[in-house]
Amino acid sequence: MAEGGEARSVQVWRALVNWLSFLFQIVRGTPTLTQLLSYVGISASQQFKPLPLVEEEEEEEEAKSPQQLLHKLTVVLDLDETLVCAYETTSLPGIIRTQATEAGLKWFELECVSSDKDYDGKPKINYVTVFERPGLGQFLKELSEFADLVLFTAGLEGYARPLVDRIDVENRFRLRLYRPSTISTEYREHVKDLSCISEDLCRIVIVDNNPFSFLLQPLNGIPCIPFSAGQPHDEQLLDVILPLLKQLSQQKDVRSLLSDKFHMPEWFQKHGIPAPGCKS
């Protein structure tokens, strides 16, 4: 019995010492988890593993550049003397076709429906030879990567539609507009009003060899050098127009840059036409 009492006394003294040590640790600083467990009779080997913290995945939106926040630029392209040039096959001198072929100019013959009637009242069929402006295929391909393409021609659909089918086999033009979509003004006929395509004139441009085509929106126009079969080494599409369009695609409003570059309102005024479209 004496030995049992002594054993209990030793246990009591050990427990008292442990608690005093625990209180001393609190005074000195926060005890460790291992120490706390040992004071209540749990060894370190019996610790429960804490559950892993569940971290909510935060979807961090990638920082977008101002260019990425802009909607696609709309580029309106004229057809004749801008992308191609065409001649009636019967009136085309053979030497022109020969020289163009030798210079590597792409061309093809086309059968199209004329607005004229034959003697029996049926639509007359015309045959034309079409020359593609150098770099046309590559131009349309690269341009379609950063812009929405619209074809707008003053040509009749019976002529223009099969022609565009040949040069746009990939259907890169989201819209095709023909002569009936043009309007007449007191100054010129067959004017191309860009407001029929988009109400937002900040992000739309028109490329045309005839500046009078865009007299209603002079600040949105890009006048280009007319193309003919006698210019087999023309470099306008890839070296001049495409780089400019790439630059415009990064502008919030294309009109400021085009105004500084071409001064089209002043050009129209010199031709006796008070230019509208200078206001947004």
ZIUR-V104910 format. One record per residue. N is the residue number from 1. PHI is phi in radians with two decimals (* if undefined). BURIAL is 1 if it has 9 or more other C-alpha atoms within 8 Angstrom, else 0. D_LAST is the distance of its C-alpha to the last C-alpha in whole Angstrom. Layout:
N,PHI,BURIAL,D_LAST + N,PHI,BURIAL,D_LAST
This chain:
1,*,0,107 + 2,-1.10,0,107 + 3,-1.16,0,105 + 4,-1.13,0,103 + 5,-1.16,0,103 + 6,-1.10,0,102 + 7,-1.08,0,99 + 8,-1.16,0,97 + 9,-1.11,0,98 + 10,-1.10,0,96 + 11,-1.11,0,93 + 12,-1.11,0,93 + 13,-1.09,0,93 + 14,-1.11,0,90 + 15,-1.12,0,88 + 16,-1.13,0,88 + 17,-1.12,0,88 + 18,-1.06,1,85 + 19,-1.17,1,83 + 20,-1.12,0,84 + 21,-1.12,0,82 + 22,-1.07,1,79 + 23,-1.11,0,79 + 24,-1.15,0,80 + 25,-1.16,1,77 + 26,-1.11,1,74 + 27,-1.09,0,75 + 28,-1.31,0,75 + 29,2.90,0,71 + 30,-1.19,0,70 + 31,-1.22,1,72 + 32,-1.33,0,71 + 33,-1.10,0,71 + 34,-1.10,0,74 + 35,-1.15,0,76 + 36,-1.05,1,75 + 37,-1.13,1,76 + 38,-1.19,1,79 + 39,-1.20,1,80 + 40,-1.78,0,80 + 41,1.59,0,82 + 42,-1.95,1,79 + 43,-1.40,1,79 + 44,-1.10,0,76 + 45,-1.24,0,77 + 46,-1.73,0,77 + 47,-1.14,0,73 + 48,-1.44,0,70 + 49,-1.30,0,67 + 50,-1.17,0,64 + 51,-1.16,0,62 + 52,-1.14,0,59 + 53,-1.20,0,56 + 54,-1.60,0,53 + 55,-1.67,0,50 + 56,-1.22,0,47 + 57,-1.29,0,44 + 58,-1.57,0,41 + 59,-1.41,0,38 + 60,-1.54,0,36 + 61,-1.23,0,33 + 62,-1.06,0,32 + 63,-1.14,0,30 + 64,-1.78,0,27 + 65,-1.31,0,25 + 66,-0.97,0,21 + 67,-1.16,1,21 + 68,-1.22,0,23 + 69,-1.45,0,21 + 70,-1.43,0,18 + 71,-1.33,0,18 + 72,-1.00,1,19 + 73,-1.24,1,17 + 74,-1.75,1,17 + 75,-2.00,1,18 + 76,-1.70,1,19 + 77,-2.01,1,22 + 78,-1.30,1,23 + 79,-1.85,1,27 + 80,-1.21,1,29 + 81,1.21,1,30 + 82,-1.97,1,27 + 83,-1.78,1,29 + 84,-2.50,1,32 + 85,-2.38,1,34 + 86,-2.36,1,37 + 87,-2.37,1,39 + 88,-1.10,1,42 + 89,-1.02,1,45 + 90,-1.20,0,48 + 91,-1.78,0,46 + 92,-1.49,1,45 + 93,-1.06,0,48 + 94,-1.05,0,50 + 95,-1.13,0,49 + 96,-1.17,1,46 + 97,-1.11,1,46 + 98,-1.13,0,49 + 99,-1.14,0,47 + 100,-1.13,1,44 + 101,-1.13,1,46 + 102,-1.11,0,48 + 103,-1.48,0,45 + 104,1.53,0,44 + 105,-1.33,1,41 + 106,-1.38,1,41 + 107,-2.61,1,41 + 108,-2.68,0,42 + 109,-1.73,1,43 + 110,-2.39,1,42 + 111,-1.81,0,43 + 112,-2.40,1,40 + 113,-1.54,1,40 + 114,-1.56,1,40 + 115,-1.32,0,38 + 116,-1.34,0,42 + 117,-1.79,1,45 + 118,-1.37,0,48 + 119,-1.10,0,51 + 120,-1.65,0,52 + 121,1.54,0,49 + 122,-1.46,0,47 + 123,-1.01,1,44 + 124,-1.39,1,45 + 125,-1.71,0,45 + 126,-1.90,1,43 + 127,-2.06,1,44 + 128,-2.19,1,41 + 129,-1.88,1,41 + 130,-1.94,1,38 + 131,-1.92,1,38 + 132,-1.47,1,36 + 133,-1.15,1,34 + 134,-0.92,1,35 + 135,1.46,1,34 + 136,-1.01,1,32 + 137,-1.06,0,34 + 138,-1.16,0,33 + 139,-1.04,1,30 + 140,-1.13,1,29 + 141,-1.11,1,31 + 142,-1.19,0,29 + 143,-1.15,1,26 + 144,-1.18,1,26 + 145,-1.29,0,27 + 146,-2.30,1,24 + 147,-2.53,1,21 + 148,-1.55,1,21 + 149,-1.77,1,22 + 150,-2.27,1,22 + 151,-1.65,1,24 + 152,-2.38,1,22 + 153,-2.17,1,25 + 154,-1.47,1,26 + 155,-1.29,0,29 + 156,-1.32,1,31 + 157,-1.11,0,32 + 158,-1.06,1,36 + 159,-1.61,1,35 + 160,-1.32,1,32 + 161,-1.06,0,33 + 162,-1.13,1,36 + 163,-1.17,1,35 + 164,-1.18,0,32 + 165,-1.02,1,35 + 166,-1.33,0,37 + 167,-1.60,0,34 + 168,-2.22,1,33 + 169,-1.18,0,36 + 170,-1.55,0,34 + 171,0.95,0,32 + 172,-1.41,1,29 + 173,-1.38,1,26 + 174,-1.38,0,25 + 175,-2.67,0,24 + 176,-2.17,0,25 + 177,-2.12,1,24 + 178,-2.06,1,26 + 179,-0.86,1,26 + 180,-1.03,0,26 + 181,-1.48,0,23 + 182,-1.43,1,21 + 183,-2.24,1,21 + 184,-1.86,0,22 + 185,-2.14,0,20 + 186,-1.23,0,22 + 187,-1.83,0,22 + 188,-2.58,0,23 + 189,-1.73,1,24 + 190,0.96,1,23 + 191,-1.49,1,19 + 192,-1.77,1,18 + 193,-1.53,1,15 + 194,-1.21,1,13 + 195,-1.20,0,12 + 196,-1.37,0,16 + 197,-1.81,0,16 + 198,-2.66,0,13 + 199,-1.42,0,10 + 200,-1.60,0,9 + 201,-1.46,1,7 + 202,-1.28,0,8 + 203,-2.22,1,12 + 204,-2.47,1,13 + 205,-2.36,1,14 + 206,-2.22,1,16 + 207,-1.90,1,20 + 208,-2.66,1,21 + 209,-1.33,1,24 + 210,-1.93,0,23 + 211,-1.03,1,20 + 212,-1.14,0,20 + 213,-1.14,1,19 + 214,-2.03,1,15 + 215,-1.17,1,15 + 216,-1.35,1,12 + 217,-2.31,1,10 + 218,-1.10,1,12 + 219,-1.39,1,10 + 220,-1.91,1,11 + 221,-1.70,1,14 + 222,-2.12,1,18 + 223,-1.33,1,20 + 224,-2.14,1,24 + 225,-1.20,0,27 + 226,-1.06,0,29 + 227,-1.84,1,32 + 228,-2.41,1,35 + 229,-1.13,1,39 + 230,-1.44,0,40 + 231,-2.13,0,38 + 232,-1.19,1,39 + 233,-1.91,0,39 + 234,-1.04,0,35 + 235,-2.20,1,33 + 236,-1.12,1,29 + 237,-1.08,1,28 + 238,-1.50,1,30 + 239,-1.68,0,30 + 240,-2.06,1,27 + 241,-1.31,1,24 + 242,-1.06,1,25 + 243,-1.04,1,25 + 244,-1.15,0,22 + 245,-1.14,1,20 + 246,-1.10,1,22 + 247,-1.14,0,21 + 248,-1.17,1,17 + 249,-1.12,1,18 + 250,-1.73,0,19 + 251,-1.70,1,15 + 252,-1.18,0,13 + 253,-2.38,0,10 + 254,-1.24,1,11 + 255,-1.18,1,9 + 256,-1.13,0,11 + 257,-1.13,0,14 + 258,-1.19,1,14 + 259,-1.12,1,13 + 260,-1.19,0,16 + 261,-1.48,0,18 + 262,-1.97,0,18 + 263,0.91,1,16 + 264,-1.14,1,15 + 265,-1.00,1,14 + 266,-1.18,0,17 + 267,-1.10,0,19 + 268,-1.15,1,18 + 269,-1.10,1,19 + 270,-1.15,0,22 + 271,-1.70,0,23 + 272,1.36,0,22 + 273,-2.04,0,19 + 274,-1.19,0,16 + 275,-1.35,1,13 + 276,-1.43,1,10 + 277,1.39,1,7 + 278,-1.40,1,7 + 279,-1.85,0,4 + 280,-1.32,0,0
